Amino acid sequence: MTPDPLPARTRIKICGMTREQDVDVAVAAGVDAVGFVMYAASPRAVTAERAARLAARLPPFVTPVLLFVNETAERTLATLAAVPGAIAQFHGDESAAACEESSGQGRYRYLRAARIPLGVAGAGFDLVNYASDFSHAQAILLDAHVDGYGGGGKAFDWSLLPHAVDAHLVLSGGLTPANVGDGIRALRARCKTLSVDVSSGVEASKGIKDAVKIREFVAAVRAADASS
């Protein structure tokens, strides 16, 4: 007999961490990655030194992710080197060549953010071609295209995405404990694997996470996995 397939497991990243207690709550809740914003204009920004101290609290198999926006390759590589085990998330206007340079030509893994327009304009975003252009990225992170870069709390229209994308996808943008299950069910079958990334949806205020919301978010993801 062919064994039954294992249920899908959606991996979880919580981004915009600034405090020790928030990192600890996320780890205890069972997340797979925590994100630190290295973009100085963001209200959630931390320094490389601060990110390194916070990341040092992580146990094995929980990955620190450093979010960069149009940063120089020199500074990106120095920051990645300062946070052992970190991967990069390029969230600005970086070209494929710039991502390769800033990741040390394969020395560090990276995610590439795709900023999906809100509303019906989202149908015009060619995600299949985008994923092909950034084929060296470990995954393509889907976020809503809002003013600034990330953390806007806006969700794009998931139904407008292609039905088959040959890439690992990370769903982000406006996720909350209330809607993350719907997002997982809408996109899981459209890609190699699906992960989720939340920031504002589990916050008390910008950069300050809410422990109850973190636990509710993780529980909602696990419930969606169990029902798939």
N, C-alpha and C positions, 0 to 999 in steps of 0.2 A: 504493500500500500504506500502511496505517496503521502508523506506527512503533511498535515495542514500547515499552510504558510504562517509564519510568525506575524502577530499583529504589528502594524506600523508603529514606530516610536518617533514622535515629533520632538526634535531637540529644541531647547529653549535658551535664548540669550536675553539678558536684561541689561540695557544700555544706560549710560549716563550716570554711573555710580560716582559718588563723591564722598561717601562716609563708610567707616568701618562696619557699623552696625547693619547697614544695608547690604553690604557684601556678605556678611555672616548670615543674614536672614535668607538671602537668595541661595546660598550654598545649602543651608539647612532644608530649604524647600525642594531642592533637587534640580537646580538649573544646570545647564551644560556649559554656559559661557557667561561672562560678565564683560560689559563694555565700558571703556573709559574714553571720554571725548578730549581729543588733543587740539581742538579748534578753539582758539582763544576768544573768538566772538560769541561763543555759546555760553549761556548761563550755567551749563553743566560742565564747563571746561575744568580740567585739572592739569597740573604740570606733569612732566615726565617723572619727576621725583615722587610726586604724590601717587601717580598711577603705579609706580613700582612698589611703594609701601602697601597700597591696597591689594595689589596682585599677590604680594608675598603671603597674604592670608589664605589664599586659595589652596584647597587640597589637590592631590593628584586627580587628573582627568577633568578638571574644570578649567576652561581656557580663557585667558585674558585676551580681549580684542581691543585694539587701539584705533579709534576713528580719526582719520585725517581728512582735511579739506584743502586741496590745492597747496599742499605743503611741499617744500623742496625735498628732493631725494636725500640730501645730506642729513637734514633734520629728522626725516622719517626713519632712516636707517639707524641713526643714533638713539632715537626714542625706542625703537624696537629692540635694540641691543640692551637697553636699560631695563627692560621688563622681560625676564626669562620666560620662554614659552609663548610669548604673545604672537598673534597674527594681526595683520593690518586690515582695516576697512576703509576703502577709498570712497569718499562720499561727495566729492566735488566734481570738477570738470576734467579729471585726469583722463588722458588718452590711454590706450592699451600699452603703448611704449612707455609712458610715464609710470604706469603701474608696475611694469616689469623693472624699470630702473629703481623705483622706490622700494621694491621688495627684494632688491639685491640680486636680480636675475635668477629668481628661484630660491634664494636663501631663506626667505620668509613666505609663508602662505598668505593669501589675501582674499578678501571679499570685495566685490565691486558693486556699488549701489547703482540701481537703475531708478531714476526719478520719474514716476508715472504721472502724467497729467490727471488732474481731477476731472470728474464728469465724463461726458461722451468723448472728450478729446483723448481719453486714455486708449480708445480703440486705435488711434493712429500711432501708438508707440510700438515699434517693431521689436518685440522682446526676443524673438528667435534670432534675428540678425545681431542684436545687442549681445546675446549670450555667445554667439559665434565670434564676434569681435573680441570679447574678453574671455576666450576659451581657456586661458591659463589661470583664471580666477578659480578659487576653490568652490565658490558659489556666487550667484547673483542675488543681491539683496534688493527686494522690491519695496520702495518707499514712495509716498505721495510727493509730488512736486509742489512744494510750498515755498514761501519766502524764507530765506535762510536755508540751512542744511540739516534736516532731520529734527525729530522731537516736536513736530508741529501738531501732533494729535489728530491729523486728518487721514481718513481712509479713502483710497481710490476705489474705483469700481472693479472688483475682482472678476466679475463675469466677462469683462472685456478682454481679458488676457487670452493668449493662444491656448488651444487645448492640448498641445504637445510641445514641450520645451526640453531640449536635450541638455539639461543642466540641473545641478542642485540649486534649489531656490530657498531663499529666506524671506518669509512674509513679514513686512513691517508696515508702519504707517497707520496710526489711529487704532491700534489693537487695544482691547480691554478684556477683562474677564468675561464680559457679556457677549462679545462678538468673535473672540478668537476661535471658538469651535466652528462657527460658520465659515471662517476663513480657511481653516484646515480642511473642512469637507469640500469647499469649493475648489481648492487648488491641489490637494494631495495627488490626485491621479494625473495631473498635467505635467509632471516633472520627474526627475530621477528620485529625489528625496525632497521633503519639505521640512523646514525649520521655521521658528517664529522668533521675532525680536520685538521687545516692548521697552518703552521708556516712559513717556508721559502717562500712559494708561495705568501705571502702578505707582504714581507719585502723589504725595501730599502737596508738594510745590516743586518748582523746577529744581532738579538735582537732589531733592529730598524724597526718598522712596517711602511708601506706605507698606508696612509689613503684612497687614491683612490683605491688601490688594495683591501683593506678590504671591502669597499662598493661594488666593482665589484664582489668580491667573494660571499658576501651575496646575491646580486641580482641574480647571476648565480644559486645559490642554490634554491632561491625562484622560478626562472623561471623553473627549473627542476621539482619542486614540482607541479607547475601549469600545466605542460604538462603531468603529470602522470595520 
